[in-house]
Amino acid sequence: MPAPDAPLNGAPAPGPVRPSRLDPAIAARLRRTPDGLVAAVVRAHDSGEVLMVAWMDDEALHRTLTTGRATYWSRSRGEYWVKGATSGNHQYVRSVALDCDGDALLVSVEQVGAACHTGQRTCFFTDLPVSSPEVTP
């Protein structure tokens, strides 16, 4: 199993009122969870394949937009992490879009190596059974 990506040390806990360098016009459009986070759906820029889902607060989004490196908030570790900082499986950001409700981001990246911490290209490699309803014309 590849080494997990290392968080950036000394990062303060996220929250709805935590200071950030994010452009206020962008920040005003975000609808955050009670702990100040927005879901980030990450896809491969070239194929559109969904690679993973992570979380961003305002500062993680600011860092992503200004550095071109995907930066997330780790809920389990309580710290920022730059994808690939220790694993070498980098994500170079090509575009970021905000959904119509402001509660999710679509991050298109050039993925180098596996996106999943298990070593898989994508985190979505386990298909579940679906019962299909009959289609009537």
C-alpha positions in Angstrom: 0.0 0.0 0.0 1.4 3.4 -0.9 2.2 5.9 1.9 -0.6 8.3 2.7 -0.2 11.9 1.7 1.2 14.0 4.5 -0.8 16.9 5.9 0.7 20.3 6.2 1.5 20.8 9.9 0.3 23.6 12.0 -3.0 24.2 10.2 -5.9 25.5 12.2 -9.1 23.6 12.4 -11.7 24.6 9.8 -14.9 26.2 10.6 -17.6 28.4 9.0 -15.9 31.6 10.3 -12.3 30.7 10.1 -10.2 33.3 8.4 -9.0 32.5 4.9 -7.3 34.2 1.9 -10.0 32.9 -0.4 -11.5 35.7 -2.6 -14.5 37.0 -0.7 -16.7 36.8 -3.9 -15.9 33.1 -4.2 -16.4 32.5 -0.5 -19.8 34.1 -0.6 -21.0 31.5 -3.1 -20.1 28.5 -1.0 -22.6 26.6 1.0 -20.6 24.7 3.7 -21.3 21.9 6.0 -21.6 22.9 9.7 -17.9 22.2 10.1 -17.0 24.6 7.3 -16.4 22.1 4.5 -17.4 21.7 0.8 -17.3 18.3 -1.0 -14.8 18.2 -3.8 -15.4 15.6 -6.6 -12.1 15.0 -8.3 -12.0 13.8 -11.9 -9.3 13.1 -14.5 -9.0 16.2 -16.8 -8.4 14.1 -20.0 -11.1 11.3 -19.6 -13.6 12.7 -17.1 -13.2 9.6 -15.0 -14.2 10.2 -11.4 -11.1 9.6 -9.2 -12.0 10.5 -5.7 -14.1 12.6 -3.3 -12.4 14.8 -0.7 -13.2 17.9 1.4 -12.1 21.5 1.2 -12.6 24.5 3.5 -12.1 28.0 2.2 -8.3 28.0 2.8 -7.9 24.6 1.0 -9.8 26.0 -2.0 -7.7 29.1 -1.9 -4.5 27.1 -1.9 -5.8 24.8 -4.7 -6.7 27.8 -6.9 -3.5 29.7 -6.3 -0.9 26.9 -6.4 -2.4 24.5 -9.0 -1.9 21.6 -6.6 -4.9 19.9 -5.1 -5.1 20.7 -1.4 -7.7 19.1 0.9 -8.8 19.1 4.5 -8.4 15.8 6.2 -11.3 15.3 8.6 -9.6 12.3 10.2 -6.2 14.0 10.8 -7.6 17.5 11.2 -4.9 19.0 8.9 -4.4 20.1 5.3 -2.8 17.8 2.8 -1.5 18.3 -0.7 -2.3 15.3 -2.8 1.0 13.5 -3.6 3.2 15.3 -1.1 4.5 12.0 0.3 3.1 9.3 -2.0 4.2 10.9 -5.3 0.7 10.5 -6.7 0.3 14.2 -7.5 -2.8 16.0 -8.8 -2.1 19.0 -11.0 -5.3 21.1 -11.1 -6.5 22.1 -14.6 -9.9 23.6 -13.6 -12.3 24.0 -10.7 -16.1 24.5 -11.0 -18.7 25.2 -8.4 -22.0 23.5 -8.7 -25.3 25.4 -9.0 -26.1 25.1 -5.2 -22.6 26.1 -4.1 -22.2 23.0 -2.0 -19.9 20.9 -4.2 -16.8 21.5 -6.3 -15.7 19.7 -9.4 -11.9 19.6 -9.6 -10.4 18.4 -12.9 -6.8 17.2 -12.5 -3.9 15.7 -14.3 -3.5 12.6 -12.1 0.1 11.2 -11.7 -0.1 7.7 -10.3 -3.0 6.3 -8.3 -5.6 8.6 -6.9 -6.8 6.1 -4.2 -4.8 5.5 -1.1 -5.2 1.7 -1.8 -3.1 2.1 -4.9 -6.0 1.9 -7.3 -6.3 4.5 -10.1 -9.7 5.6 -8.8 -11.4 5.2 -5.4 -14.5 4.0 -7.2 -13.6 0.4 -8.1 -16.2 -1.5 -6.1 -19.5 -1.9 -8.1 -22.6 -2.6 -6.1 -25.6 -4.7 -7.5 -28.5 -2.6 -8.8 -32.0 -3.9 -9.5 -33.1 -2.3 -12.7 -36.8 -1.3 -12.9 -38.6 -2.3 -16.1 -38.8 0.4 -18.7 -42.1 1.0 -20.3 -42.4 2.9 -23.6 
